[in-house]
């Protein structure tokens, strides 16, 4: 199948493309990944997906949920390891300052309407299966920081991490960086990642593609997984 245009088309200038071309591989290179992938779904909770929450953004969150649901269908058919992340074990946990850390958060956000369900719950459409692990990573961006994710991937014999979730410029990027630093191949299906800011989304996808990962379409990712099943 032909490769679709990259999501940053029309945003990254020809000058910037040329500057990367002096050292890094072409942006249209073929996907290069391993043969033992796992899927990591980063922070696809109500609090990030739904605009009812101050950290959420429905216009991009729900399309990403639907794309991830498609990916998970294929991954589960192939019996691939799937890992999810959220903040805390209890969905209504109120972090103390030392747990919250030094995020540049609004000090006085508007209170949620009475009856709003807890936000730190993974979106219903991609609810983890009983044998899929949900990692509580606290307030830090990376799915790897202070968690056992790397050891789980090693135990599963994985050589590739397919990273999805929200937000592209924050927790997804931090997870991609750490996966790269652990020497995993990294694949990012760009429809399965979302952000509040579309310029941040596109620029960060471009930057990660040129340095740390293969940013490809969901269809290309599914084709990659299906070829592994045939092989």
C-alpha positions as CSV (number, residue, x, y, z in Angstrom):
1,X,0.0,0.0,0.0
2,X,1.2,3.6,-0.6
3,X,2.2,5.7,2.3
4,X,-0.3,8.5,3.2
5,X,1.1,12.0,3.7
6,X,2.5,12.6,7.1
7,X,0.4,14.6,9.6
8,X,2.9,17.5,9.7
9,X,2.7,18.1,5.9
10,X,2.3,21.8,5.3
11,X,3.5,22.7,8.8
12,X,7.2,21.8,8.7
13,X,9.1,24.1,6.2
14,X,11.3,22.8,3.4
15,X,14.2,24.5,5.1
16,X,13.6,22.5,8.3
17,X,13.2,19.3,6.3
18,X,16.5,20.0,4.6
19,X,18.3,20.7,7.9
20,X,17.3,17.3,9.2
21,X,18.3,15.7,5.9
22,X,21.9,16.5,6.6
23,X,22.1,13.8,9.4
24,X,18.9,11.9,9.7
25,X,17.1,9.5,7.4
26,X,14.4,10.6,5.0
27,X,10.9,11.3,6.5
28,X,9.4,8.9,3.9
29,X,11.6,5.9,4.9
30,X,9.9,2.5,5.2
31,X,8.8,1.3,8.7
32,X,11.5,-0.5,10.5
33,X,10.5,-2.4,13.6
34,X,11.1,-5.6,15.4
35,X,9.1,-8.8,15.5
36,X,7.8,-8.9,19.1
37,X,5.7,-5.7,19.6
38,X,3.7,-4.6,22.5
39,X,1.0,-1.8,22.6
40,X,1.2,0.9,25.3
41,X,-1.9,3.1,25.7
42,X,-0.8,6.2,27.6
43,X,-3.4,8.1,29.7
44,X,-6.5,7.6,27.6
45,X,-8.7,8.5,30.5
46,X,-11.8,10.5,30.7
47,X,-9.8,13.3,32.2
48,X,-7.7,13.6,29.0
49,X,-10.2,12.5,26.4
50,X,-13.3,14.5,27.3
51,X,-13.6,18.3,27.4
52,X,-15.9,18.0,30.5
53,X,-12.6,17.9,32.4
54,X,-10.1,20.8,32.4
55,X,-7.3,18.6,31.1
56,X,-9.4,17.0,28.4
57,X,-10.1,17.8,24.7
58,X,-12.9,15.9,23.1
59,X,-12.4,17.1,19.4
60,X,-9.1,15.1,19.2
61,X,-9.5,12.7,22.2
62,X,-12.5,10.7,21.0
63,X,-11.1,10.2,17.4
64,X,-8.0,8.9,19.0
65,X,-10.0,6.5,21.2
66,X,-11.7,5.1,18.1
67,X,-8.4,4.6,16.4
68,X,-6.9,2.9,19.4
69,X,-9.9,0.6,19.6
70,X,-9.2,-0.5,16.1
71,X,-5.6,-1.1,16.9
72,X,-6.4,-3.0,20.0
73,X,-8.7,-5.3,18.1
74,X,-5.9,-6.4,15.8
75,X,-3.4,-6.6,18.7
76,X,-5.6,-8.7,20.8
77,X,-6.3,-11.1,17.9
78,X,-2.6,-11.5,17.6
79,X,-2.3,-12.0,21.4
80,X,0.2,-9.1,21.7
81,X,1.0,-7.7,25.2
82,X,-1.1,-4.6,25.9
83,X,-0.3,-2.1,28.7
84,X,-2.3,0.9,29.8
85,X,-1.4,3.8,32.0
86,X,-3.4,6.1,34.2
87,X,-2.4,8.3,37.2
88,X,-3.4,6.6,40.4
89,X,-4.9,3.3,41.5
90,X,-8.0,5.0,42.9
91,X,-9.9,6.9,40.2
92,X,-10.9,9.7,42.6
93,X,-7.5,10.1,44.2
94,X,-6.7,13.7,45.2
95,X,-2.9,14.0,44.9
96,X,-1.0,15.8,47.6
97,X,1.4,18.5,46.4
98,X,4.4,16.2,46.6
99,X,2.6,13.7,44.4
100,X,1.4,16.4,41.9
101,X,5.0,17.6,41.4
102,X,5.9,20.8,39.6
103,X,3.4,20.9,36.8
104,X,2.5,24.4,35.6
105,X,-1.1,23.9,36.5
106,X,-4.0,26.4,37.0
107,X,-3.9,27.0,40.7
108,X,-7.7,27.6,40.9
109,X,-9.5,25.6,38.2
110,X,-13.2,25.7,37.9
111,X,-14.9,23.0,40.0
112,X,-16.4,20.1,38.1
113,X,-20.2,20.0,37.9
114,X,-21.7,18.0,40.7
115,X,-22.1,14.3,39.7
116,X,-19.2,14.4,37.2
117,X,-17.7,10.9,37.3
118,X,-14.0,10.5,38.3
119,X,-11.7,11.4,35.4
120,X,-8.8,9.0,36.0
121,X,-10.7,6.1,34.4
122,X,-9.8,4.7,31.0
123,X,-12.3,5.5,28.3
124,X,-15.1,2.9,28.1
125,X,-14.5,2.1,24.4
126,X,-11.0,0.8,25.2
127,X,-11.5,-0.7,28.6
128,X,-8.6,-3.0,29.5
129,X,-9.3,-6.7,29.4
130,X,-8.9,-8.6,32.7
131,X,-5.5,-9.9,31.8
132,X,-4.1,-6.6,30.6
133,X,-2.0,-4.6,33.0
134,X,-2.9,-1.0,34.0
135,X,0.1,0.9,35.3
136,X,-0.4,3.8,37.7
137,X,2.3,6.3,36.9
138,X,1.3,9.1,39.2
139,X,1.8,12.6,38.0
140,X,4.9,12.0,35.9
141,X,4.7,12.0,32.1
142,X,6.5,8.9,31.0
143,X,4.9,5.4,31.3
144,X,8.4,4.2,32.2
145,X,9.4,6.7,35.0
146,X,9.2,5.0,38.3
147,X,7.2,2.1,37.0
148,X,7.9,-1.6,36.1
149,X,6.9,-1.2,32.5
150,X,10.5,-1.8,31.1
151,X,10.7,-5.0,33.1
152,X,7.3,-6.2,31.9
153,X,8.4,-5.6,28.3
154,X,11.6,-7.5,28.8
155,X,9.7,-10.4,30.5
156,X,7.4,-10.5,27.5
157,X,10.4,-10.7,25.1
158,X,9.4,-7.5,23.3
159,X,11.7,-5.6,21.0
160,X,9.1,-3.0,19.8
161,X,6.7,-0.6,21.5
162,X,3.7,0.8,19.7
163,X,3.0,4.0,21.7
164,X,-0.5,5.5,21.6
165,X,-2.4,8.0,23.8
166,X,-2.5,11.6,25.0
167,X,-1.0,14.0,24.9
168,X,1.4,13.8,21.9
169,X,3.6,16.6,23.2
170,X,3.5,15.5,26.8
171,X,3.1,12.0,28.1
172,X,3.3,10.3,24.7
173,X,6.5,12.0,23.9
174,X,8.0,11.3,27.3
175,X,7.1,7.6,26.9
176,X,8.6,7.5,23.4
177,X,11.8,9.0,24.6
178,X,12.2,6.5,27.4
179,X,11.3,3.6,25.1
180,X,14.0,4.8,22.7
181,X,16.5,5.1,25.6
182,X,15.8,1.5,26.6
183,X,16.6,0.5,23.0
184,X,13.1,-0.6,22.0
185,X,12.0,0.1,18.4
186,X,9.2,2.6,18.6
187,X,6.1,2.9,16.4
188,X,3.6,5.7,16.7
189,X,0.3,5.3,14.7
190,X,-0.4,9.0,14.3
191,X,-4.2,8.7,14.4
192,X,-3.8,6.9,17.8
193,X,-2.2,10.0,19.4
194,X,-3.8,13.3,20.3
195,X,-3.2,16.7,21.8
196,X,-5.0,19.8,22.7
197,X,-2.8,21.9,20.5
198,X,-2.6,20.8,16.9
199,X,0.6,22.6,16.1
200,X,2.2,20.9,19.1
201,X,0.8,17.6,18.0
202,X,2.2,17.9,14.5
203,X,5.6,19.4,15.3
204,X,6.2,16.8,18.0
205,X,5.2,13.9,15.7
206,X,7.7,15.2,13.2
207,X,10.5,15.6,15.7
208,X,10.0,12.1,17.1
209,X,9.8,10.6,13.7
210,X,13.1,12.2,12.6
211,X,14.9,11.1,15.8
212,X,13.4,8.4,17.9
213,X,10.5,6.5,16.3
214,X,8.6,5.6,13.1
215,X,5.4,7.7,12.9
216,X,3.1,5.9,10.5
217,X,-0.6,5.7,9.8
218,X,-2.9,3.3,11.7
219,X,-3.4,1.3,8.4
220,X,0.4,0.9,8.1
221,X,0.6,-0.2,11.7
222,X,-2.1,-2.8,11.2
223,X,-0.5,-4.0,8.0
224,X,2.8,-4.5,10.0
225,X,1.0,-6.5,12.6
226,X,-0.8,-8.6,10.1
227,X,2.5,-9.4,8.3
228,X,3.9,-10.6,11.6
229,X,1.0,-13.0,12.0
230,X,1.5,-14.4,8.5
231,X,5.3,-14.8,9.1
